[in-house]
């Protein structure tokens, strides 16, 4: 069932292998630079750590993470976003 949640049936990323931490980290670092107001930590945990954990739990592929990061960099006009905002991004 988790794979069903990871990529919607119509997703262009369906069937790709889940991204590794080494693939996700530099992509999330690009977002951290672009959204500097989101770099706070609470009890030693950052937003980026929680987002990375969610991407792993949802088994997002490197291609899907890259697509979502680039989408945010090009299109998101606000200074902050939620994990839910990011997880809704998909290329159909």
Secondary structure, 3 states (H helix, E strand, C coil): CHHHHHCCCCCCCCCCCECCHHHHHHHHHHHHHHCHHHCCEECCEEHHHHHHHHHHHCCCEHHHHHHHHHHHHHHCCCCCCCHHHHHCCCCC
